[in-house]
């Protein structure tokens, strides 16, 4: 019987086999598909587009660079989110091809290359040296150069302001002075601040007192308030401690250490010196390379055959060359300048000891680079270096009240024993093998995905999950070929954090920690990206 016009329709009678009406058609669960790349299974999140990034796996090592097989226990592969279509801007003071580029530039570029490999579209904004082009495409990264080392801090924010709708994520690398990206970015753009070390004392080493005070004020109170709602990344535990103590940093801080060049040791070539001591790094004032050069004179009475090799370039080269030409060290100090990878590894692997006299470091990338070749390091007990050098295991630390020459002399006496030298070389290689740029890139990828309320990394056996609402890009998960373990997540809808909130990091399951007389490093097979209660 048809109802009268305008009257409500009678309710539909329930289905005889279902108490609430006709049952819905059963939908088979979505199964993971296998990617064409050799990296294995790609887990496609529910609601995400089943579309491959179309990009090959990222190559994080320059062509022609030899490889070193990582030592230690290899854990089950973890899943790394794919960031198809995510637009990322990386802001850094310099880029790796510039004359005084160092570890911070290497870090920013390696992370950018990894993000490109995961499907992101990356713009790298930096300063411009003389004779450099304004832009180029390299390693899949759009490189834009603007301004000198001072104007870059004005021109980059202005460029971001004009293109503020272009990016989903900004990685703001703060080398003492920030780029003020939270001010110029739109509200929905996520900002990640990267700080390698605290620069307050470095300002006083390079600038007049009045200008240094301005720099300290910007790095401290200004940046502390400006980035208080932005997740911050640093590269070592001691750098995080210094940020809390000296800058009184408010934002959550994640530790994502540097990687190491996975280079297989080249065949050793004769290196002048018995023994040979090497310095690797930039030739700038705060590295205090002159103290390493002075070792040739200070240790000459006990070791007349000692030679010092300096690898690197920078503004201090002429002053060091003048010192190396004096009669007391003439012929025993070798300034190699910049060396290609193979020649650099040949000098490094032929040295008995690596020495760094730097007073400001976030981590000490060259320490791990030497350790990968089995060469221990003597360094000062300062933030960053006390993390990368394991005292008595992979090197020695110069404590307060000790002289560099005394500690180097003691280290060389211990290394005169072939058994001690072989034992420390094994420990150095094992320590360096725990740090890879793949782990660093994977940790940053997870952080970027978390900032966008992406799905966390999951393994194929974790079952179906529900995706958050996203407007740009699509997310899949790819097992990482490194040695991180992904943590299973609870099934159900993920809660999106507030627009300006912070990301809560899920700690990885840790394995047995290496023992040593000093503070232990990262556990074998896990990335050192530990969250801190803020």
C-alpha positions in Angstrom: 0.0 0.0 0.0 1.5 3.3 -1.1 1.6 6.1 1.5 -0.1 9.4 1.0 1.9 12.2 -0.5 3.8 14.1 2.2 3.6 11.4 4.8 6.7 9.7 6.0 7.6 6.3 4.4 7.1 3.3 6.7 10.3 1.8 8.1 11.9 -1.0 6.1 11.2 -4.4 7.7 14.3 -6.0 9.2 16.2 -8.6 7.3 15.3 -12.1 8.6 19.0 -12.9 9.1 20.1 -9.6 10.6 18.6 -7.8 13.7 19.4 -4.3 12.3 18.4 -4.7 8.7 20.0 -5.9 5.6 23.7 -6.8 6.1 26.4 -5.0 4.2 28.4 -6.9 1.7 31.6 -8.3 3.1 34.7 -6.5 1.8 37.8 -8.6 1.8 40.7 -7.0 3.7 43.3 -5.1 1.8 46.4 -7.1 1.3 49.9 -5.6 1.0 51.3 -5.6 -2.5 54.9 -6.1 -3.4 56.8 -3.2 -4.7 58.8 -3.5 -7.9 61.9 -2.3 -6.0 64.2 -4.8 -4.2 63.4 -3.3 -0.9 60.5 -5.7 -0.4 56.9 -5.3 0.7 55.1 -1.9 0.7 52.2 -1.7 3.1 49.4 0.5 1.7 47.4 2.2 4.4 43.6 2.1 4.2 42.4 5.3 2.5 45.8 6.0 0.9 46.3 5.9 -2.8 47.8 2.6 -4.0 50.3 4.5 -6.2 54.0 3.8 -6.4 56.3 6.8 -6.0 57.9 5.9 -9.3 61.3 6.8 -7.8 64.2 4.4 -7.3 65.5 3.7 -3.9 67.6 6.6 -2.6 71.4 6.4 -3.2 72.9 8.0 -0.2 76.5 7.4 -1.2 78.3 9.3 -3.9 79.2 7.2 -7.0 82.5 5.5 -6.7 82.6 5.6 -3.0 83.7 2.2 -1.6 81.5 0.5 0.9 82.0 -1.0 4.4 79.9 -3.9 5.5 78.2 -2.8 8.8 79.0 -5.0 11.7 76.8 -6.0 14.6 73.4 -7.7 14.9 71.0 -6.9 12.1 67.4 -6.8 13.2 64.2 -7.3 11.3 63.5 -4.6 8.7 61.2 -1.8 9.8 58.7 -0.1 7.6 59.4 3.5 6.6 56.6 5.8 5.4 56.6 6.9 1.8 55.9 10.6 1.3 54.5 10.7 -2.2 53.8 14.3 -3.2 54.8 15.9 0.2 56.4 19.2 -0.4 59.4 19.9 1.9 61.6 23.0 2.2 65.0 22.5 3.8 66.7 25.7 5.0 70.4 25.6 5.7 73.2 28.2 6.0 75.4 26.4 3.4 75.2 23.4 1.0 77.8 20.7 0.6 79.6 22.0 -2.5 80.6 25.3 -0.8 84.1 25.9 0.3 83.6 25.8 4.1 80.8 23.2 4.2 80.9 20.8 7.1 79.0 18.2 8.9 75.8 20.3 9.2 75.6 20.6 5.5 76.3 16.9 5.0 73.5 16.1 7.4 70.9 18.4 5.7 71.8 17.1 2.3 71.7 13.4 3.2 68.3 13.8 4.9 67.0 15.7 1.8 68.2 13.0 -0.5 66.5 10.3 1.6 63.2 12.3 1.6 63.4 12.5 -2.2 63.8 8.8 -2.3 60.7 8.4 -0.2 58.6 10.4 -2.7 58.9 13.9 -1.3 59.5 17.0 -3.4 62.4 18.8 -1.7 63.6 22.4 -2.2 66.9 23.2 -0.5 67.3 26.9 0.3 70.8 28.2 1.1 73.4 30.9 0.6 75.3 31.6 -2.6 79.0 31.9 -3.0 80.8 33.8 -5.8 80.6 32.1 -9.2 77.8 29.8 -8.1 74.5 29.6 -10.0 71.2 30.7 -8.4 69.7 27.3 -8.8 70.2 23.8 -10.0 68.7 20.3 -9.7 71.0 17.7 -8.0 70.2 14.3 -6.6 66.5 15.0 -7.2 66.7 18.1 -5.0 65.7 21.6 -6.2 68.6 23.7 -5.0 68.1 27.5 -4.6 70.8 29.9 -3.6 70.3 33.4 -2.5 72.4 36.0 -0.7 75.7 35.8 1.0 76.3 34.3 4.5 74.5 37.2 6.1 71.8 38.2 3.6 70.7 34.6 3.4 68.9 35.0 6.7 66.8 37.8 5.2 66.3 36.6 1.7 65.2 33.0 2.5 62.3 34.1 4.9 61.2 36.6 2.2 61.2 33.9 -0.4 59.3 31.6 1.9 56.7 34.3 2.5 56.1 34.7 -1.2 55.8 30.9 -1.6 54.2 30.1 1.7 51.4 28.0 0.2 53.9 25.8 -1.6 55.2 23.6 1.3 53.7 21.1 3.7 56.9 20.8 5.9 59.8 23.1 6.6 63.0 21.7 8.0 64.7 24.8 9.6 68.4 24.1 10.3 69.5 26.7 12.9 73.2 27.3 12.8 73.1 29.8 15.7 70.7 32.1 13.9 67.3 30.8 12.9 65.4 31.5 9.6 62.2 32.5 11.5 60.2 30.1 9.4 57.3 29.9 11.9 56.7 33.6 11.3 56.4 33.4 7.5 55.0 29.9 7.1 51.2 29.3 6.9 49.7 27.8 10.0 49.1 24.4 8.6 52.7 24.0 7.5 54.7 21.9 9.9 58.1 23.2 11.0 60.9 21.0 12.3 63.9 22.8 13.8 67.3 21.2 13.6 70.1 22.3 16.0 73.5 20.6 15.9 75.0 22.4 18.9 74.7 25.6 21.0 76.6 28.5 19.5 76.6 31.0 22.4 80.4 30.7 23.1 81.1 30.5 19.4 79.6 34.0 18.9 82.2 35.5 21.3 85.0 33.7 19.5 84.1 35.3 16.1 82.4 38.6 16.8 82.8 41.7 18.9 81.2 41.5 22.4 78.2 43.7 21.5 77.4 41.7 18.4 77.9 38.4 20.2 75.3 39.4 22.8 72.8 40.0 20.0 73.5 36.6 18.6 73.1 35.0 22.0 69.8 36.8 22.5 68.5 35.6 19.2 69.7 32.0 19.7 68.3 31.9 23.3 65.1 33.8 24.2 64.0 34.7 20.7 64.4 31.2 19.2 63.2 29.5 22.4 59.8 31.3 22.1 59.6 31.3 18.3 60.1 27.5 18.1 58.4 26.4 21.3 55.7 24.5 19.5 58.0 23.0 16.8 59.6 19.6 17.3 63.3 20.0 17.5 66.0 17.6 16.3 69.6 17.5 17.5 72.3 15.0 16.8 73.6 13.9 20.3 72.4 13.5 23.9 74.9 16.0 25.2 73.7 18.6 22.7 70.2 18.1 23.9 71.4 18.5 27.5 73.1 21.8 26.6 70.0 23.1 24.8 68.0 22.5 27.9 70.6 23.9 30.3 72.0 26.9 28.3 69.2 27.8 26.0 66.3 26.7 28.3 64.7 25.2 25.2 61.0 24.6 25.6 60.1 22.4 22.6 60.3 18.6 22.5 63.8 17.5 21.4 64.4 14.3 19.4 67.9 12.8 19.0 68.7 11.7 15.4 72.5 11.2 15.1 74.6 11.6 12.0 75.3 8.6 9.7 78.7 7.5 8.7 80.2 7.0 5.3 79.7 3.3 4.7 83.1 3.0 3.0 85.1 -0.1 2.7 88.7 0.6 3.8 91.0 1.0 0.8 94.3 -0.7 0.5 96.8 1.1 2.8 99.4 3.2 1.1 102.6 4.4 2.7 101.9 7.6 4.7 104.9 9.6 5.9 105.4 9.4 9.6 106.2 6.9 12.3 103.7 7.3 13.6 101.3 9.4 11.5 98.7 11.6 13.2 95.8 13.0 11.1 93.3 15.9 11.4 90.2 15.8 9.1 87.8 18.7 8.9 87.4 22.3 8.1 90.2 24.8 8.7 88.3 27.4 10.7 89.1 29.1 14.0 87.0 27.1 16.4 88.4 23.8 15.2 91.8 25.0 16.7 93.8 23.0 14.1 96.9 24.9 15.2 97.0 22.8 18.3 97.2 19.6 16.2 100.0 21.1 14.2 101.9 21.9 17.4 102.0 18.2 18.3 104.8 17.8 15.7 107.0 20.1 17.9 105.7 19.1 21.3 106.1 15.4 20.8 109.4 15.6 18.8 111.7 14.8 21.8 109.9 11.4 22.4 108.8 10.7 18.8 111.1 12.4 16.3 109.5 10.5 13.4 106.0 11.8 14.1 104.3 13.5 11.2 101.0 15.4 11.2 98.6 15.3 8.2 95.9 17.9 7.8 93.0 17.2 5.4 90.6 20.0 4.7 90.2 23.5 3.5 89.2 26.8 5.0 90.2 30.4 5.8 92.9 29.2 8.3 94.9 27.5 5.6 97.5 30.3 5.1 98.2 30.7 8.8 98.7 27.0 9.2 100.9 26.9 6.2 103.1 29.6 7.7 103.4 27.6 10.9 104.1 24.4 9.1 107.1 26.1 7.4 108.9 27.0 10.6 112.2 25.1 11.3 110.9 23.1 14.4 108.2 21.3 12.3 109.4 21.8 8.8 108.9 18.6 6.7 106.8 16.9 9.4 103.5 18.8 8.8 101.6 18.0 5.6 98.7 20.2 4.5 96.8 18.1 1.9 93.8 20.5 1.4 90.7 18.9 0.0 91.1 15.3 -1.1 88.9 13.1 -3.2 87.2 10.3 -1.2 89.7 7.6 -2.2 92.8 9.6 -1.4 91.3 10.9 1.8 90.6 7.3 2.9 94.1 6.3 2.0 95.6 9.0 4.3 93.1 8.3 7.1 93.6 4.5 7.1 97.4 4.9 7.1 97.4 7.1 10.2 97.7 5.6 13.7 95.5 8.3 15.4 93.0 10.9 14.5 93.1 14.1 16.5 90.5 16.9 16.8 90.9 19.9 19.0 87.5 21.5 18.3 85.8 23.2 21.2 82.3 23.3 19.5 80.7 20.2 18.0 77.3 18.8 17.7 78.5 15.3 17.1 81.8 14.9 15.3 81.1 13.4 11.9 84.8 13.1 11.1 85.3 11.0 14.3 82.9 8.4 13.0 84.5 8.7 9.5 87.9 7.8 11.0 86.4 5.0 13.1 84.9 3.4 10.0 88.5 2.9 8.9 89.5 1.5 12.2 91.3 4.7 13.4 90.7 5.9 17.0 90.4 9.5 17.9 91.7 11.9 20.6 89.3 14.8 21.2 88.3 17.3 23.9 85.6 16.4 26.4 83.0 18.8 25.0 79.4 18.3 24.0 79.0 16.2 20.9 82.5 14.7 21.0 81.9 13.0 24.3 79.1 11.1 22.5 81.0 10.2 19.3 84.2 9.1 21.2 83.9 6.3 23.6 86.7 6.9 26.1 89.1 4.0 26.3 87.1 2.0 23.7 87.2 4.0 20.4 89.5 6.8 21.5 90.5 9.1 24.3 89.0 12.4 25.7 91.0 15.3 27.0 89.5 16.2 30.3 89.6 19.6 32.1 93.2 20.3 33.3 94.8 17.9 30.8 97.0 18.9 27.9 96.3 17.6 24.4 100.0 16.7 23.9 100.0 14.6 27.0 96.8 12.6 26.1 98.1 12.1 22.5 101.4 10.8 23.8 99.7 8.4 26.2 97.4 7.2 23.4 100.4 6.6 21.0 102.1 4.6 23.8 99.1 2.3 24.1 98.8 1.9 20.4 102.4 0.8 20.1 101.1 -2.6 21.3 99.8 -4.4 18.2 97.1 -6.3 20.2 95.8 -3.0 21.6 95.8 -1.4 18.2 93.9 -4.3 16.6 91.4 -4.4 19.4 90.6 -0.7 19.2 90.4 -0.9 15.4 87.7 -3.6 15.7 85.8 -1.5 18.3 86.0 1.6 16.1 84.6 -0.3 13.0 81.8 -1.8 15.1 80.9 1.6 16.6 80.9 3.3 13.2 78.8 0.5 11.8 75.9 1.4 14.1 75.5 4.8 12.3 74.2 4.9 8.7 72.7 7.6 6.7 69.8 5.2 6.0 68.9 5.1 9.7 69.2 8.9 9.9 67.0 9.4 6.9 64.5 6.8 8.1 64.2 8.5 11.5 63.6 11.9 9.9 61.1 10.4 7.4 59.1 9.0 10.4 59.3 12.4 12.1 58.0 14.2 9.0 55.2 11.7 8.6 54.3 12.1 12.2 54.2 15.9 11.9 51.7 15.5 9.0 49.6 13.1 11.1 50.7 10.3 8.8 50.5 6.7 9.8 53.4 5.4 11.9 55.7 2.8 10.4 54.1 -0.6 10.4 55.2 -4.1 9.3 53.1 -6.2 6.9 51.9 -8.5 9.8 50.4 -5.6 11.8 47.0 -5.9 10.2 44.8 -3.1 8.7 44.9 0.4 10.1 42.8 3.5 9.5 44.5 6.5 8.0 44.2 10.1 9.2 42.8 12.8 7.0 45.4 14.3 4.7 45.0 16.7 1.8 48.4 16.3 0.2 50.3 13.3 -0.9 49.8 9.7 0.0 51.5 7.4 2.5 52.7 3.9 2.2 55.2 2.0 4.3 58.3 0.4 3.0 60.5 -1.9 5.1 63.9 -0.3 5.8 66.9 -2.2 4.9 68.7 -1.0 8.0 68.4 -2.4 11.4 65.5 -0.6 13.0 62.5 -2.3 14.5 59.0 -0.9 13.9 56.6 -1.0 16.8 53.1 -2.4 16.1 50.4 0.1 16.6 46.9 -0.4 17.9 44.2 -0.9 15.3 41.8 2.0 15.0 41.6 5.6 14.0 44.6 7.7 14.8 44.0 10.9 16.7 45.3 14.0 15.0 47.2 16.3 17.3 46.6 20.0 17.5 47.8 22.2 14.7 50.6 23.6 16.6 51.2 20.7 18.9 54.3 18.5 19.2 54.8 15.0 17.9 55.0 12.2 20.4 57.8 9.8 19.5 57.3 6.1 20.1 60.5 4.7 21.5 62.1 1.7 19.7 62.6 -1.6 21.4 66.2 -1.5 22.5 68.7 -4.4 22.5 71.6 -5.0 24.7 73.7 -1.9 25.1 77.3 -1.8 24.6 79.3 -1.5 27.8 82.2 0.8 28.2 83.8 3.1 30.8 81.9 6.1 29.4 78.3 6.7 28.5 77.1 4.0 26.2 76.2 4.9 22.6 73.2 3.8 20.6 72.1 0.2 21.0 73.0 -2.2 18.3 70.4 -2.3 15.6 68.3 0.7 16.7 68.2 4.3 15.7 69.0 6.8 18.4 65.8 8.7 18.1 64.6 8.7 21.7 61.7 10.9 22.9 62.1 13.1 25.9 59.4 13.9 28.5 58.8 17.6 28.1 
